[in-house]
Amino acid sequence: MQDRQEQISQVVVTAGQMRDIEKRIFAVGMPVVALMEKVAGLIARRIPEIPANTPLLRGSRVGILVGPGHNGGDALVVARELYFRGYKVWIYSPFSKLKELTSQHLQYAQSLGIPIYQTIEQLPDSDLLIDGLFGFGLERNLTDPIASAINQLNELSIPIYSIDLPSGLHTDTGVVLGTAIRATHTFCLGLWKLAFFQDRALEYLGKAELIDFDIPLADVEAVLKDAPKIKRITPAKALATLPLPRPAITHKYKEGHLLLICGSRRYAGGAILTGLGARASGVGMLSIAVPESLKSLLVSHLPEALIVGCPETESGAIAHLKLPENTDLSSFNAIACGPGLTRDATPIVQEAINSERPLLLDADGLNILAQMGAIATLKKRQAVTVLTPHTGEFERLFPDVADAKHDRVKAVQEAAAQSGAIVLLKGARTAIANPQGDVWIVPESTPALARGGSGDVLTGLLGGLLAQAATKQIPVEDIVATAAWWHSQAGIIAAQERTELGVDAFTLTQYLMKALT
């Protein structure tokens, strides 16, 4: 059984769910004031440990931005604790009406002699700002004078640490509500909120960390039990999902047989990169169907794979599959189809879709599926289908689904529910959904992966894991999430060693194994 901390680190909640969880905690006797003291104490102890542009030493000047609600109360307790520890603290409190507890903390801060300012023009210079203007649940656009004040604060060249969420971000969608604090660091309180995994919010969040204040798991489970689960993919969960360790007595036919259908004369590299991704997965048997003219090239890069040369069209695409004698698509544990095919390979994609094997579609496989009518076509399939679109491909596949750029989580849920497929929507925070509405989110990535061919590597890696999952009864959704996490981690490690400019897709394949060690 997973320990509590690991389980809590996977949970992602909406504003409404977080509100209900807190209500349960308060209803059974936890005093609001005690929770505020606990949370703020954890933050105050953490702040001096975070590397900033300059070390936060005793005597450093810290500005505290105080809002009208309990987020402002949290900030005021942090102000008090930092003041007692020898920091030079001042408070910006522009609101005339405060919640009772927040008002009490402000009154006490004033009694300590901590300076309090009501206008942005009065604020002294600082080494650090603590943002406690608004917490989770904000839904209305910010207006002047607060909006103007936030814009001016963002122009300062000093770190800003936000409590729970940068003020001005919508908790669920990550949408900027008029304007928002651009935080250097964000302390997410209790449980991860959805905004932390929406691509559009990332430039405002800075580095994010969870402040775990010991919410009982029973309260979390009571609120979330009837709702689709939204989970962060943690290293522990991803590594536990891999088909490891292997039995002491096994052989290649027990470790999955993957068929890749990829490549064309124009896009030979896509076939190579997909094959290298599959190789890294550890799949027992790898067959790669390519146009005949690419066969010798693929053999030179992947000598251990069975390269199937197929008749090709005048444009250099696969004309039809020509599998080895006594072999058909049912001979494989999984099929991955798409990278480098071109749309001239439409009959090949149709054949793969008509098979009864688990199927992964990417790149031109998705473009061809979109032309066929994705939802109607996929509903006819009996076997598992996994789709791995980027945003543009997603919009072509699911034109009637809500804008994926606005709320990625909601969009991927709708697409999976409508199509019956497992949908992996690529992005800075890749989101995966199954038809039941459950979602898995990759919590970190790197812009180094924004290069041609990176997706081909993921297709091969995921295809190889799907083939192994089919032989070991591993849930497909978990293996898709694990592959996405693994691919992302390889990119992060490669970027750390080579910078974000030095991670081409071929280099990425060489870091896949490093991500597991």
Disulfide bonds with the S-S distance in Angstrom:
none
